Amino acid sequence: MAEKEVKNIPGRRVVVVNGNSGGGLFSILKKILLLCVFLSFAAGAGMCWWLYTLKEELPHFDSVEQYRPLLGTMLYSDDGAPIAEFAIEKRMIVSYEEIPRQLILAFVAAEDKNFFYHFGIDLQGISRAFIKNVKAGGFKEGASTITMQLARTFFLSREKKLIRKIKEVLLAIFELEGNLTKEEILWLYLNQIYLGHGAYGVQQAAHIYFGKDVWELDLHECAILAGLPKAPGRDSPYTHPERARKRQEYVLKRMLAEGYITEEERAAALALPVQTIAGSDLFLDKVPYFSEHVRIY
């Protein structure tokens, strides 16, 4: 406590306080608060610098002109008939205008309902997933947007590590959303995504599952394809038709909730059976020995 000295001056009494005591509890708390503020700013600046350096190390994607998808090689007979295809990823590229609106909205409703409004990450979706995971006591729901899924497919692996998720967010925000339109992101996503049974992209999937071009798909078929990205093998209409049906119901429910379809359209789609074409292998069905010889050559 500060020392006090009383001085008698004619007409008044003056008390002089000696401030050599160190300031007391209030002064200590003030210093602690200033230290905490300084450390917070230092930590924030350090985090920003780390994120900046990490971002600079990531690949750059400035325009759709940089899209170089893996495509197969088709082998034809002398009369022009296809007899084999050699491919690591079976994919047929289609333009954005050729993809039906119902198919686009089916994917948006099922995978990323706020796609047209967020900047690469969905803060509302992250909060919702966090609450559900806490209640479940484990990882039950993710919060990856379509843009984040595209960033992972293009540049990253599927390993479940925090650093991979941070890279995914940085790529989604700065490289994809920062340089592309929403339509360009959707076009890339729908031509790139894996949909099971060797099919990459919606056009290849439409051919493999339904024997159609993507613009010929009906609503109930669009809902089947839009239900596949989460688990293409588990929800395949070939091997697990009952699971595919449940995913179809989920997609149609989400489309109805977002106002993309009416109740009548949903009911009509659910009334139709899921009919897939019999799986075939062009390589094995035609001249496999000759085709293999060409492939090796």
Buried (B, 14 or more C-beta within 10 A) or exposed (E): EEEEEEEEEEEEEEEEEEEEEEEEEEEEEEEEEEEEEEEEEEEEEEEEEEEEEEBEEBEEBEEBEEBEEEBBEEBEEEEEEEBBBBBEBBBBBBEBEEBBEBBBBBBBBBBBBBBEEBEBBBEEBBEEBEEEBEEEEEEEEBBBBBBBBBBBBBBBEEEEEEEBBBBBBBBBBBBBBEBBEBEBBBBBBBBBBBBBBBBBBBBBBBBBBBEBEBEEBBBBBBBBBBBBBEEBEEBBBBEBBEBBBEBBBBBBBBBBEBEBBEEEBBEBBBEEEBEBEEEEEBBEEBBBEEBEEEEEE
